[in-house]
Each structure stands twice: as structure tokens, then as C-alpha cells.
């Protein structure tokens, strides 16, 4: 019923949609705005598109609207002229809240924008695209259902069990974000890699923080988080891996994460003197600075893993139900570890294979990832890192 009502509403709104002007490679763009309210990893990936926009429109004023937490990620980003902090603006259940959201949208522009990018793919967020004053508006149309009613240019993406969903789950999120630009511009160009920036002062403070705690090299950083329980490798395996990294490799292990991971401190505190637990104890900018000093960063599909990749630090990402092709990084310096199961990727918030009431929240796809597999990846990347440092010294 909900889907039918949404479809009917989209058809009605489609009658009010602006004309579709087609590609605009010659358009004069002086002011543009990008809207994305989270999560942290998605905003980090979005910096790739922001870099490309700066290269293509060097004289344009580029603004990003995001939430307070994600604003820290793009701090010091040279490609942005302005970061506007806002709570998520989306269709709400109450009329008063929708009116406040409408006012928030109108407040974003002191004068109209030439170009607006909406980096969300749901109806609730795109509803307010209709009210933002911009000459061109670009966003996603999910499953071809008419989510682009408020847009001048749109990119189709697919989810659920549709046949075309494989197109979506076989391409990285950075490519999907760049599709927004190509839909407007009319032809594809080169894609910039996501980048985040930390200052020399921040790096010096991170070095001092490590030195005060006697933490040396090689530095292996763990990021324990994950937006959903079903995406998290078991904590006891992280703990076992940490102990083995310290004992067998002589590595310093630093555990980072958000406030939600603070409760895991007891699982790591007595394992080894070279294991230090700081999850939930540091601001995001401080955690990012420490990532920049790491030899390897290991974790679930989390914002800090995306930050490490954007800082050009080797990563090992453990994937469960989410599509690694969309959210992962794989190269000579970055490794994806995942199970070989026919149900992957399912992108489900809860595993359909788990027995109700069994007590375990870890899906089979993550249970199948062993400590030995991840340990082998750590050894490979630490060896690669050591070789790079030796070559750098010779140069």
C-alpha cells in the first residue's frame, strides 16, 4: 500500500516537474551546492566528486551542506569554498516539521545557485529539492520510479531484486557520485579519488600523542565500528588478531572508533603492552590524524576505513552483506577480505539465514572470515609498506 501511494504521489508531482533541458557542457556555472547529510564514509567518498568539480569549474563557488559530524571530515578541504552545517532536510511525518524543513531549504541560498547536486537516493530527501532555488538540479532516480520529479537531470540507480541492481552493486560509490556530474555535463571524464586533509600541526599532535604513550612502529590501527551489527566482524576475533599482531609481528596496535565502541575496552586492555585502546576517546579529526601515521588500517566497512583510504593509507576491509565493489578499496595497497557465499552481497539489515532467538547477530558471511585470513593480509601489507619505505629512503 505504501509503495502504491508513493507511486501515485510521484506521478502527480511529475506533472509539476521542471523541463528536462538535456546535457549542459557549455553552461556558465558560478555557484554550485552539494547536499549530503551522512554518513561519514559517504561524505568522504563524495570528496572525489568535489575534487573533479573543482578541476572542471575552477572559478566556481562550491558549497557543501552536511551534518555537524561529517563537517569535520571536510575541514581543510581546499576544493570547498563553504561548508554549511545542517540537520538532514527530508520529508517528515508532521506538517510543522515539513514547514521548518521548507524554511531551512530556502535559507540555504541567499541568491539562487546555478547548479545543485543531491547526493541522496530516497524520495524523502529529494522532495525538498523542489524548493531549492537552483537553475539546474541533479540527483538520483531510484528504480525508475519518478524520484526525479524535482530534478532537471537524473541518474538511474537500482536496488532490491531488480535485474539491473547488479549494475549498481558492481561499481564503486565514487563512480555513482561522478555519474551525477556526467548526467549534467553530457559526457564522462576522469574521476578523482576521494581525499581528506590533515594539517602538519594535526600530524605533529598525533606524533606527540603516540610518543607520550610509547607507541611506535609499525603501527596497525583497528577500526571496530559499523553502522549496523550485521556488518561487524566479531569483537573476539579483532581481539585475537590484535594480540597476534603484537606478539608475532612486533606491531603496535591502536584501536579507534566512536563512542559506541568504548564498551569493548575490556576486551583489549590486558592482551599485550603494545595494544592501546582509544575508541570513543578522541574527536574525529584526531582519529584521522592518527590514521595518517598508520602502516595498515584494519576494520569493517566504516567511516574511518574510508578516511584511511582517502589519506592514501593501506587498508584491510572485512566485508559481510554490503557490496564490496561499491564500498571497498582493492589494490596492491588495499585488501578486501570476505566470504565466498552465493548470497553475497545481500545488503540486508538483518541476515535471513540467522535462526530467530539463536542469540547470535553475526551473519554466516562474517563468521566465515577467519583470523588467519586477515592475519595473512596484514603480513602482506606490512611487507609492502616496509619495501615502500626502503625505496623512499633510497630515493
Secondary structure, 3 states (H helix, E strand, C coil): CHHHHHHHHHHHHHCCCCCCCCCCCCCCCCEEEEECCCCHHHHHHHHHHHHHHHHHCCCCEEEEEECHHHHCCCCCCCCCCEEEECCCCCCCCCHHHHHHHHHHHHHCCCCCEEEEEECCCCHHHHHHHHHCCEEEEEEEEECCCCHHHHCCEEEEECCCCCCCHHHHHCCCHHHHHHHHHHHHHCCCCCCCCCCCCCCHHHHHHHHHHHHHCCCCCCEEEEECCCCCHHHCCCHHHHHHHHHHHHHHHCCEEEEECCHHHHHHHHHCCCCCCCEEECCCCCCHHHHHHHHHCCCEEEEECCHHHHHHHHCCCCEEEEECCCCHHHHCCCECCEEEEECCCCCCCCCCCCCCCCCCCCCCCCCHHHHCCCHHHHHHHHHHHHHHHHHHHHHHHHC
